[in-house]
Amino acid sequence: MQRHLLLCATPSNAKCHQGPLGAQCWDQLKRSLRQSGLEDSNRAAGVVMRSKVDCLRHCQDGPVLLIWPDGIWYTALTPERIERIVAEHLLGDQPIEAWISQRSSFATSPQ
């Protein structure tokens, strides 16, 4: 596995993004990953996994996408932004700095 994408796409409380935007972003993420071949389990660089999550605790900034292990948080997403993130960050290895709200370090434990 190369990366795991966590997208909050199911608003569950009053602070969450409202309306269908999360579902639209989820649909675009699925479509973009499939069309680009990133979900292919035979991909030499490794598969990109995706999970729809309920809450990433950045409610007012949603929809939110966390890219692991990069530790990059994208907020205020739209389907158009999702498409560019897949093209530029995931395929081109160039994070879109203007849309990054936070960076986290994910330490790995020895096996």
N, CA, C and O atoms as a DFTB+ gen file, in Angstrom:
444 C
 N C O
     1  1       0.841      -1.174       0.000
     2  2       0.000       0.000       0.000
     3  2       0.889       1.241       0.000
     4  3       1.809       1.362       0.810
     5  1       0.605       2.146      -0.907
     6  2       1.378       3.382      -0.984
     7  2       0.811       4.453      -0.059
     8  3       1.548       5.111       0.674
     9  1      -0.504       4.616      -0.104
    10  2      -1.160       5.637       0.711
    11  2      -2.545       5.160       1.118
    12  3      -3.126       4.268       0.500
    13  1      -3.058       5.780       2.178
    14  2      -4.437       5.553       2.605
    15  2      -5.076       6.927       2.770
    16  3      -4.563       7.775       3.500
    17  1      -6.191       7.141       2.093
    18  2      -6.894       8.418       2.121
    19  2      -8.111       8.291       3.023
    20  3      -8.909       7.366       2.872
    21  1      -8.253       9.219       3.959
    22  2      -9.395       9.253       4.863
    23  2     -10.187      10.521       4.557
    24  3      -9.672      11.628       4.706
    25  1     -11.423      10.361       4.134
    26  2     -12.260      11.504       3.765
    27  2     -13.489      11.542       4.655
    28  3     -14.258      10.582       4.703
    29  1     -13.674      12.657       5.364
    30  2     -14.919      12.789       6.128
    31  2     -16.000      13.201       5.132
    32  3     -15.970      14.293       4.563
    33  1     -16.931      12.314       4.946
    34  2     -17.947      12.514       3.907
    35  2     -19.357      12.313       4.429
    36  3     -20.322      12.380       3.667
    37  1     -19.481      12.066       5.727
    38  2     -20.811      11.826       6.299
    39  2     -21.012      12.746       7.493
    40  3     -20.726      12.356       8.624
    41  1     -21.498      13.959       7.263
    42  2     -21.679      14.896       8.374
    43  2     -22.621      14.325       9.424
    44  3     -23.705      13.835       9.107
    45  1     -22.186      14.396      10.691
    46  2     -22.981      13.767      11.742
    47  2     -23.351      14.692      12.896
    48  3     -24.089      14.285      13.794
    49  1     -22.853      15.927      12.891
    50  2     -23.283      16.849      13.941
    51  2     -23.397      18.259      13.390
    52  3     -23.070      18.508      12.229
    53  1     -23.855      19.170      14.213
    54  2     -24.161      20.528      13.755
    55  2     -22.935      21.291      13.263
    56  3     -23.078      22.229      12.478
    57  1     -21.745      20.918      13.698
    58  2     -20.534      21.614      13.271
    59  2     -20.029      21.144      11.907
    60  3     -19.192      21.805      11.292
    61  1     -20.528      20.025      11.444
    62  2     -20.056      19.437      10.185
    63  2     -20.464      20.279       8.982
    64  3     -21.377      21.101       9.047
    65  1     -19.757      20.045       7.889
    66  2     -20.183      20.637       6.624
    67  2     -21.594      20.136       6.336
    68  3     -21.959      19.030       6.735
    69  1     -22.366      20.931       5.662
    70  2     -23.767      20.600       5.451
    71  2     -24.038      20.218       3.996
    72  3     -23.244      20.498       3.099
    73  1     -25.158      19.584       3.801
    74  2     -25.600      19.260       2.453
    75  2     -24.865      18.088       1.850
    76  3     -24.220      17.308       2.550
    77  1     -24.971      17.975       0.546
    78  2     -24.441      16.803      -0.159
    79  2     -22.955      16.890      -0.524
    80  3     -22.446      15.999      -1.203
    81  1     -22.259      17.925      -0.097
    82  2     -20.879      18.138      -0.542
    83  2     -19.954      16.971      -0.198
    84  3     -19.131      16.579      -1.025
    85  1     -20.074      16.412       1.001
    86  2     -19.224      15.283       1.380
    87  2     -19.426      14.086       0.473
    88  3     -18.459      13.449       0.054
    89  1     -20.686      13.776       0.166
    90  2     -20.988      12.649      -0.727
    91  2     -20.479      12.925      -2.137
    92  3     -20.000      12.015      -2.814
    93  1     -20.578      14.165      -2.579
    94  2     -20.074      14.521      -3.912
    95  2     -18.555      14.370      -3.967
    96  3     -18.013      13.884      -4.960
    97  1     -17.875      14.784      -2.908
    98  2     -16.414      14.630      -2.854
    99  2     -16.031      13.151      -2.830
   100  3     -15.072      12.750      -3.489
   101  1     -16.772      12.339      -2.076
   102  2     -16.510      10.899      -2.018
   103  2     -16.672      10.269      -3.395
   104  3     -15.830       9.479      -3.822
   105  1     -17.743      10.614      -4.085
   106  2     -17.970      10.066      -5.425
   107  2     -16.847      10.463      -6.374
   108  3     -16.394       9.648      -7.177
   109  1     -16.396      11.716      -6.285
   110  2     -15.299      12.175      -7.147
   111  2     -14.002      11.456      -6.796
   112  3     -13.233      11.100      -7.688
   113  1     -13.752      11.239      -5.506
   114  2     -12.538      10.531      -5.094
   115  2     -12.529       9.112      -5.653
   116  3     -11.523       8.670      -6.208
   117  1     -13.633       8.402      -5.513
   118  2     -13.723       7.037      -6.065
   119  2     -13.468       7.048      -7.570
   120  3     -12.684       6.247      -8.080
   121  1     -14.128       7.949      -8.268
   122  2     -14.012       8.030      -9.726
   123  2     -12.572       8.355     -10.147
   124  3     -12.020       7.708     -11.037
   125  1     -11.975       9.357      -9.505
   126  2     -10.618       9.780      -9.876
   127  2      -9.585       8.696      -9.594
   128  3      -8.671       8.489     -10.392
   129  1      -9.722       8.003      -8.465
   130  2      -8.768       6.932      -8.148
   131  2      -8.887       5.780      -9.134
   132  3      -7.879       5.226      -9.572
   133  1     -10.099       5.422      -9.480
   134  2     -10.302       4.330     -10.448
   135  2      -9.765       4.702     -11.823
   136  3      -9.045       3.921     -12.445
   137  1     -10.115       5.900     -12.297
   138  2      -9.701       6.323     -13.638
   139  2      -8.190       6.454     -13.754
   140  3      -7.627       6.226     -14.825
   141  1      -7.533       6.816     -12.667
   142  2      -6.083       7.007     -12.708
   143  2      -5.306       5.712     -12.494
   144  3      -4.087       5.686     -12.665
   145  1      -6.001       4.639     -12.121
   146  2      -5.336       3.364     -11.881
   147  2      -4.702       3.235     -10.508
   148  3      -4.005       2.257     -10.241
   149  1      -4.931       4.205      -9.630
   150  2      -4.308       4.171      -8.310
   151  2      -4.861       3.071      -7.407
   152  3      -4.211       2.690      -6.433
   153  1      -6.047       2.558      -7.716
   154  2      -6.633       1.479      -6.910
   155  2      -6.252       0.088      -7.421
   156  3      -6.694      -0.919      -6.868
   157  1      -5.442       0.032      -8.464
   158  2      -5.031      -1.251      -9.041
   159  2      -4.079      -1.970      -8.084
   160  3      -2.996      -1.463      -7.790
   161  1      -4.471      -3.129      -7.605
   162  2      -3.651      -3.871      -6.640
   163  2      -2.336      -4.363      -7.243
   164  3      -1.439      -4.766      -6.502
   165  1      -2.202      -4.340      -8.561
   166  2      -0.961      -4.744      -9.226
   167  2      -0.049      -3.559      -9.534
   168  3       0.991      -3.730     -10.170
   169  1      -0.420      -2.386      -9.101
   170  2       0.359      -1.170      -9.365
   171  2       1.733      -1.281      -8.698
   172  3       1.832      -1.593      -7.512
   173  1       2.778      -1.025      -9.464
   174  2       4.148      -1.195      -8.975
   175  2       4.439      -0.343      -7.739
   176  3       5.123      -0.799      -6.823
   177  1       3.931       0.883      -7.705
   178  2       4.199       1.779      -6.575
   179  2       3.338       1.457      -5.361
   180  3       3.548       2.020      -4.286
   181  1       2.379       0.565      -5.518
   182  2       1.479       0.210      -4.423
   183  2       0.109       0.830      -4.615
   184  3      -0.040       1.871      -5.255
   185  1      -0.869       0.180      -4.055
   186  2      -2.251       0.622      -4.193
   187  2      -2.511       1.824      -3.277
   188  3      -1.886       1.970      -2.227
   189  1      -3.437       2.669      -3.695
   190  2      -3.922       3.760      -2.855
   191  2      -5.295       3.341      -2.340
   192  3      -6.224       3.114      -3.114
   193  1      -5.401       3.245      -1.024
   194  2      -6.653       2.851      -0.381
   195  2      -7.444       4.103      -0.021
   196  3      -6.882       5.191       0.096
   197  1      -8.753       3.939       0.151
   198  2      -9.597       5.057       0.570
   199  2     -10.605       4.563       1.584
   200  3     -11.089       3.433       1.507
   201  1     -10.915       5.435       2.543
   202  2     -11.938       5.130       3.542
   203  2     -12.787       6.366       3.778
   204  3     -12.280       7.481       3.905
   205  1     -14.084       6.140       3.834
   206  2     -15.022       7.201       4.193
   207  2     -15.148       7.161       5.710
   208  3     -15.483       6.124       6.282
   209  1     -14.881       8.287       6.357
   210  2     -14.934       8.334       7.815
   211  2     -15.990       9.331       8.273
   212  3     -16.406      10.218       7.528
   213  1     -16.405       9.159       9.507
   214  2     -17.442      10.015      10.064
   215  2     -16.874      11.335      10.566
   216  3     -17.476      12.386      10.347
   217  1     -15.731      11.300      11.231
   218  2     -15.234      12.537      11.837
   219  2     -13.708      12.521      11.932
   220  3     -13.108      11.550      12.394
   221  1     -13.099      13.619      11.485
   222  2     -11.660      13.817      11.645
   223  2     -11.373      14.989      12.588
   224  3     -10.231      15.431      12.712
   225  1     -12.422      15.486      13.250
   226  2     -12.339      16.543      14.260
   227  2     -11.868      17.881      13.721
   228  3     -11.222      18.649      14.434
   229  1     -12.179      18.156      12.497
   230  2     -11.967      19.469      11.882
   231  2     -13.289      19.892      11.253
   232  3     -13.339      20.322      10.100
   233  1     -14.346      19.763      12.026
   234  2     -15.716      19.830      11.518
   235  2     -16.014      21.082      10.699
   236  3     -16.590      20.991       9.615
   237  1     -15.632      22.235      11.203
   238  2     -15.981      23.478      10.532
   239  2     -15.232      23.661       9.215
   240  3     -15.569      24.549       8.433
   241  1     -14.232      22.842       8.964
   242  2     -13.401      22.989       7.767
   243  2     -13.717      21.964       6.686
   244  3     -12.998      21.877       5.690
   245  1     -14.769      21.195       6.865
   246  2     -15.034      20.060       5.987
   247  2     -15.606      20.419       4.644
   248  3     -16.001      21.555       4.381
   249  1     -15.634      19.423       3.815
   250  2     -15.057      18.091       3.955
   251  2     -13.523      18.136       4.067
   252  3     -12.863      19.026       3.528
   253  1     -12.992      17.155       4.779
   254  2     -11.562      17.080       5.077
   255  2     -11.000      15.773       4.525
   256  3     -11.632      14.721       4.625
   257  1      -9.795      15.855       3.938
   258  2      -9.092      14.676       3.441
   259  2      -7.747      14.590       4.142
   260  3      -6.963      15.539       4.104
   261  1      -7.474      13.458       4.783
   262  2      -6.182      13.190       5.406
   263  2      -5.476      12.130       4.572
   264  3      -6.031      11.065       4.301
   265  1      -4.248      12.433       4.170
   266  2      -3.462      11.498       3.361
   267  2      -2.361      10.901       4.234
   268  3      -1.471      11.605       4.712
   269  1      -2.446       9.577       4.431
   270  2      -1.472       8.845       5.224
   271  2      -0.578       8.054       4.279
   272  3      -1.110       7.484       3.326
   273  1       0.691       7.975       4.457
   274  2       1.483       8.418       5.595
   275  2       2.043       9.829       5.445
   276  3       2.844      10.267       6.270
   277  1       1.629      10.541       4.402
   278  2       2.154      11.883       4.150
   279  2       1.876      12.841       5.306
   280  3       2.656      13.760       5.556
   281  1       0.754      12.624       6.017
   282  2       0.390      13.514       7.114
   283  2      -0.154      14.843       6.646
   284  3      -0.065      15.842       7.359
   285  1      -0.714      14.861       5.459
   286  2      -1.236      16.103       4.886
   287  2      -2.750      16.130       5.012
   288  3      -3.441      15.171       4.667
   289  1      -3.248      17.261       5.518
   290  2      -4.676      17.498       5.699
   291  2      -5.127      18.554       4.700
   292  3      -4.619      19.675       4.700
   293  1      -6.069      18.195       3.860
   294  2      -6.709      19.150       2.953
   295  2      -8.107      19.438       3.495
   296  3      -8.827      18.515       3.875
   297  1      -8.492      20.714       3.531
   298  2      -9.808      21.091       4.047
   299  2     -10.584      21.885       2.999
   300  3     -10.056      22.261       1.953
   301  1     -11.857      22.128       3.317
   302  2     -12.755      22.904       2.447
   303  2     -12.776      22.317       1.033
   304  3     -12.658      23.041       0.044
   305  1     -12.926      21.013       0.961
   306  2     -12.854      20.322      -0.324
   307  2     -14.112      20.486      -1.163
   308  3     -15.210      20.716      -0.657
   309  1     -13.906      20.359      -2.453
   310  2     -14.968      20.296      -3.452
   311  2     -14.603      19.151      -4.392
   312  3     -13.460      18.695      -4.379
   313  1     -15.537      18.678      -5.199
   314  2     -15.169      17.648      -6.177
   315  2     -14.033      18.094      -7.101
   316  3     -13.189      17.280      -7.477
   317  1     -14.003      19.358      -7.465
   318  2     -12.936      19.866      -8.338
   319  2     -11.583      19.810      -7.634
   320  3     -10.572      19.467      -8.246
   321  1     -11.568      20.145      -6.362
   322  2     -10.309      20.068      -5.604
   323  2      -9.842      18.623      -5.465
   324  3      -8.649      18.339      -5.572
   325  1     -10.773      17.719      -5.229
   326  2     -10.424      16.291      -5.142
   327  2      -9.729      15.852      -6.427
   328  3      -8.697      15.182      -6.381
   329  1     -10.286      16.225      -7.559
   330  2      -9.711      15.845      -8.855
   331  2      -8.278      16.361      -8.988
   332  3      -7.400      15.636      -9.457
   333  1      -8.036      17.598      -8.582
   334  2      -6.683      18.167      -8.663
   335  2      -5.728      17.512      -7.668
   336  3      -4.554      17.308      -7.977
   337  1      -6.224      17.181      -6.477
   338  2      -5.377      16.520      -5.478
   339  2      -4.914      15.164      -5.999
   340  3      -3.749      14.800      -5.837
   341  1      -5.809      14.425      -6.615
   342  2      -5.427      13.129      -7.191
   343  2      -4.373      13.334      -8.275
   344  3      -3.359      12.636      -8.295
   345  1      -4.603      14.278      -9.168
   346  2      -3.676      14.506     -10.281
   347  2      -2.326      15.043      -9.816
   348  3      -1.283      14.540     -10.233
   349  1      -2.337      16.047      -8.967
   350  2      -1.097      16.725      -8.609
   351  2      -0.370      16.085      -7.418
   352  3       0.846      15.902      -7.463
   353  1      -1.100      15.751      -6.370
   354  2      -0.450      15.191      -5.177
   355  2      -0.210      13.693      -5.321
   356  3       0.916      13.223      -5.159
   357  1      -1.264      12.947      -5.624
   358  2      -1.125      11.489      -5.644
   359  2      -0.364      10.984      -6.861
   360  3       0.482      10.099      -6.732
   361  1      -0.643      11.522      -8.024
   362  2       0.056      11.079      -9.237
   363  2       1.358      11.839      -9.465
   364  3       2.347      11.256      -9.909
   365  1       1.365      13.133      -9.164
   366  2       2.533      13.962      -9.446
   367  2       3.458      14.186      -8.271
   368  3       4.501      14.823      -8.420
   369  1       3.094      13.670      -7.087
   370  2       3.892      13.858      -5.870
   371  2       4.163      15.326      -5.554
   372  3       5.206      15.667      -4.998
   373  1       3.210      16.197      -5.916
   374  2       3.322      17.621      -5.633
   375  2       2.107      18.068      -4.822
   376  3       1.077      18.413      -5.402
   377  1       2.209      18.068      -3.489
   378  2       1.089      18.541      -2.680
   379  2       0.698      19.970      -3.070
   380  3       1.544      20.763      -3.484
   381  1      -0.561      20.277      -2.935
   382  2      -1.065      21.611      -3.273
   383  2      -1.008      22.448      -1.996
   384  3      -1.934      22.431      -1.185
   385  1       0.084      23.172      -1.834
   386  2       0.379      23.887      -0.590
   387  2      -0.740      24.831      -0.165
   388  3      -1.039      24.928       1.025
   389  1      -1.354      25.514      -1.097
   390  2      -2.389      26.502      -0.772
   391  2      -3.603      25.880      -0.094
   392  3      -4.347      26.581       0.592
   393  1      -3.817      24.591      -0.270
   394  2      -4.996      23.922       0.296
   395  2      -4.684      23.101       1.539
   396  3      -5.593      22.532       2.143
   397  1      -3.427      23.029       1.928
   398  2      -3.041      22.237       3.098
   399  2      -3.315      23.050       4.361
   400  3      -2.845      24.179       4.502
   401  1      -4.081      22.462       5.273
   402  2      -4.386      23.165       6.518
   403  2      -3.484      22.721       7.662
   404  3      -3.320      23.442       8.646
   405  1      -2.899      21.536       7.533
   406  2      -2.096      20.993       8.629
   407  2      -1.211      19.875       8.097
   408  3      -1.536      19.211       7.113
   409  1      -0.086      19.687       8.775
   410  2       0.787      18.544       8.505
   411  2       0.995      17.798       9.815
   412  3       1.248      18.404      10.856
   413  1       0.888      16.494       9.751
   414  2       1.082      15.645      10.928
   415  2       2.197      14.661      10.635
   416  3       2.390      14.239       9.495
   417  1       2.922      14.306      11.673
   418  2       3.959      13.294      11.534
   419  2       3.417      11.985      12.086
   420  3       2.997      11.919      13.241
   421  1       3.426      10.953      11.268
   422  2       2.973       9.640      11.702
   423  2       4.189       8.755      11.896
   424  3       4.736       8.213      10.936
   425  1       4.603       8.614      13.136
   426  2       5.753       7.764      13.442
   427  2       5.344       6.308      13.286
   428  3       4.234       5.919      13.652
   429  1       6.243       5.519      12.746
   430  2       5.968       4.092      12.598
   431  2       6.758       3.324      13.644
   432  3       7.886       3.687      13.977
   433  1       6.165       2.281      14.151
   434  2       6.851       1.456      15.140
   435  2       7.574       0.323      14.430
   436  3       7.122      -0.138      13.381
   437  1       8.691      -0.131      14.989
   438  2       9.422      -1.237      14.362
   439  2       8.570      -2.504      14.354
   440  3       7.792      -2.742      15.277
   441  1       8.721      -3.298      13.327
   442  2       7.952      -4.546      13.185
   443  2       8.554      -5.642      14.009
   444  3       8.043      -6.762      14.014
